Amino acid sequence: MQNSPHQPGQPGEQGQQGQPGQAGLPGPPEKVRMPGALIFVLVVVTAHALGTVVGGWAITEENQSKQEHGQELLLPMGMAWFVALFCWALAALMVVCVALARGRRPWIRVVLIVCLSFVTLGTVFGFIGSLASGAPSLAMFVIAGIDVAALWMVSGERGRHWFSVRSPAPISLQG
């Protein structure tokens, strides 16, 4: 039945009223490519998700190490576990958004905007904190700039156009 002429969808197949079937269309439909700027945003979100997982693990590990050595804890142990679980849940949400972004669902854009807003605020405050301590961090400045650019891309026209269910596929926007 693999190459049967009676198999539905074969080239030249006629519909019920003698009209050409779907297979009579001129070639397969063109795949829609995600703009390069949004791919960059998804890479940034993935990197932040990995960093968030490591951060959650580091909080619990540092707290346990301090507890074993009789030192003062960074946070009460219950709070440390809550922060770690929150970090891991946030990272899982970011990874799900990255995995489903090709589906162009509008809720993914909203979640990405919220997550990137938190991350951007964190990196901006990290840079301001490094300035206040007298040791400005170039890495925090660069990461904050990348986060602002990623947030701008998702919340701007390209993000709205890509994640809008009603709009046609973005053909003219190159990124």
Summary of the structure (lengths in Angstrom):
residues: 175
radius of gyration: 24.2
end to end distance: 43.6
largest distance: 84.1
contacts: 440
relative contact order: 0.12
helix: 66%
strand: 1%
